[in-house]
């Protein structure tokens, strides 16, 4: 069976691969949306945190002999703690300033981090093996799906749903949202708003670290892996609506599928289709698909 001259098997296979890419987009854009939506900071260092998460996993394997599952648990904690230090030393000074100051600060931070890792490890990538429990593949009839890629989709969707649920449907999430809109009122109820803001930033970059660990067995661990993906992720956040958590998740998954379809029908445009969609959305709805008009 063919659709517009394309075999159905090839079409379904590309859609599934697009869903894997969309899962990474959703995870990374989720962390960006959390930080911007709750702290009003455009965190351009998010790609560097993603790269650092992958390197923590690689270094734990290389120097400590700790496997993938340990890395998946420890790397987000390590990078989250690093994010908390950065927030206390640097980020908190630009909360009340124009968005441009936060963007320039985090962009410079990203360049410094990337430069340190390139100086230490070089520009070439480091291999990271797939864990034994997730080796092999499953025959779906229309394609052979590696088990690890299926795990990436499931894990990403689970993390995205839990994050959305905590922020939108729990008391902690309501404190976070209220604390960013009216911190004095929330402090009057005994909530330590600066600590809450600090932990929120740490949580946002920890999400990037989770994505980095998930990506390590699929792509080589490289100092450039963050800068290669961060522009696309920012486009995802803009399309979904800056600060919209649900919008970032749904848009990330949808654009991964759009990329997959583009590779089938017009491969030359697969690298730019996200930005074409972003331009169209900004012309029709400047606040994004799920954003609130100011």
N, C-alpha and C positions, 0 to 999 in steps of 0.2 A: 504494500500500500504506500502511496506517495501523496504528499501535500505540496502543491506548487512545484512539483518536480523533485522534491526532497524526500528520500526514504523516511518512513515514519520512525524506524529504529534510530536513524541518525538524529532526527529531531528530538525524540525523547531523551536520547543520551546527552545531547547538548543542554537540554533543559535541566537535567539532573546535575550536570557539572556546573551549570549556572546557579543552581540552588546552593551548591557548596560554596561558591564565591559569594553569593548573597548572604550566606550565614556569617562569613567573616565581615562583610560590610555592615551587617546588622549589629554584630558584637562591637565593632569599633565605633560605629556611629552612635550606639547606645551610650558608651562612655562619654563621648563628646556632648551628647544631648543632656546627660545628667549634669555635667559640669556647667554647661552654658545655661540650661534651664533653671538650675538651682543657685548657681554662683555668678552667672552673668559674665563668665570668662570664656573667650574664644581660645581654646587650649591647643595651640599649634604644635605643642610638644607631644601630643598624643601618639603620633607615629613612633617617636623615639621610645616612649614607654612600652609600646607594642614590641619593638625590637629588643628592648632590654628584657622583657618577659621571656622571649625566645632564647636570649643569651643566658639568662639564669638557668633555664632548663638544660641548655647545652653544657654549661659549666658544672652543674650538679652531676651530670652524667660523666663528663670528662675527668673532673678532679675528685669527686666524692663517690662516684659509682652509684648514685641514686637514680632510679629509673623515672619513666614518664609519669607515673601516678603520683610519686612524691613531688615531682616538679609541678604538676597541675595543682597541688595543694599549697606548696611553699612559695612558688614564684609570685602569685598575686599578693601574698602577704609581704614579701620582700619589696616588690615594686610599689605596693600601697604605702608601706612605711617610708620609702624614698619620696613618694609623692607628698606625704604629710610634712616631711622635712622641707621640701621645696615650697609647699604652701606657707609654712610658718616663716621661712626666710625671705621669700620673694613675692609670691602671688598675692598675699594678703595686703600688700602695699598698693595694689592697683584696683581693688574692688570698687572704689568710689570714683575712679577715673573713667575716661572715655574707653570704649571697647578697643580702640587702636593700641592703647598702651599695653593691655593684656596680650593682644595678639603679637606685638613686637617683642615683648618679654619672653613669651613662650616660644616664639620662632627662634630667637637667639639661643634660648636654652636647648632647643632641639638641635641646632647646629653644633653647640658645644658638646652635647652628649654623643652625637654622631661622630664628631671629630675625635673624641677620646677613644671610642670603640674602633674607629678605622686605624688610629695610631697603634692600638694594642693588638688588634686581630687582623688588620689588613682589610682590603675591600672584597676579597674572595669569600665565598660562602663556606660554612661548616656543615657537614652532613649530620643529621639527627635521625636515628632509626625509628621505625614504627614499633610500638610496644607489641610483645609477642601475642597478647590476648586479642589484638586487633589486626593481626596479619591475615592475609588471604583476601578472597573476594567472593561475592555472591552473584550468581547468574540470574539476572532479572528477565531474561528472555530477549530483551532488546539491547542489553549491554551487560558487560561484566563490571559490577560496582565494587571497588575496593572497600573492605569493611571499615577501614579507618575514615574514609570520606563520609560514609554513612554515620559514623560516630560523631564526626564534626558537626553535621547538620543537627543531630539529636541534641548534643551538648549545647550548641549555640542557641537553639530554640528554647531549651530548658532555662538557661541562664537569662535570656532575654525576658521570658515570661515571669520568672521569679523577681527580676529587678523591677519590671513594670508593676507587678502586684504589690511589692513592698512600698514603692513610692506613691502609687495611686490608690491603694486600698487598705493601708494600715495606718495606725496612729503615728508611727515613726515618720512615715512619708508625709502625713499632714503637718507634723512639726517642721519637717524640712521645707515644705512649700511655704508655710506661714513664716518661717524664720527668714526666708529670702525676701518676702514682701513687706513684713513689718517686724523687724528684729526686736525693737524695744517692747512691743506688746508680748512677744513670745518670751523674752527674758523676764517680764513681769510675772510670768507663770512658773518661774524657776528653772527654765531651760537654758543651758549654757550654749548660746548661739555660736560664739567663736569656735568652740570645740566641735559643734555639730557641723559647721562649715568645713573645718579642717578634715574631719572624718569623711565628709561627702567628697571632697577632692581626692582623698586617698582611695575611696571606693571607686571613683570614676577611672583613675589610672590603673587600679587593680583589674578592672574589666578589660583594659587594653592588654594587660599582662596575660590574662586568661587566653585571649585571642592569639597572642604571640606563642604561647605553649602549644595551642591547638595547631597553629600553622607550622611549627618547627619540623614535624615529620613530612610535611607536604612540600615545602620549599626550603632551600638551603638557608641556614641561619646566617644573616649578613647584616653589617651595619647600615646597608642601604635599603633594607626591606621595609622600614618604616616610611622613609621618604618616597618610596615607590607607590605606596598605597594611600597616603594621607590626603592627597588632593582629591582622589576619587571619593574618599570617605567624607570629606567636607562637602563635596557636591551632593552626596546622599543626604547629609544633614540639612543642607539648604533646601533641597527638594521636599523633604519630609516636613520641614518647618523647624527653624532654630529653636531648640529647647523642647520640642515635642518628642517624648520618649516613645510613645506608640508609633508616631509618624516615622521615626528613625528606623524602628524595627521593620515595619511593613515596607517602607521604601527600600531599605537595604536588600531585603529578600526579593522584592519585585524587580529591582534594577539588576540583580544577579541573573534573574530569568530573562530579562530583556537583553542582557549581554549574550546569554546563551543562544537566544533566537537570532541575534545579529550575526553571530559567528556562523550560523547555518545559511542565512539568506544573503548576507553582505559582509563577509569577514573583514574587509578593509576598514569598516566603520566601527568594529567592536571596541576599539580603544577610545573612541570619542563619543559613542552613543550616549553615555551618561551625561556629558556636558551639553549635548544637544537637548536632552530632556530637561536639564537644569535651566537652559536659556528659555525654553518654551514655558516652563512653569513660572519662572520669574516674570515673564511678560504678561502672563494671564493671572497669576496669583502671587504677588511679591512676597507674601508671608509664608509661602510654601503650602503644600497640599493639606497639612494638618496643623499649620501654625495659626496663631490668632492675630488678626489684624490689629495693629496698634492704633 
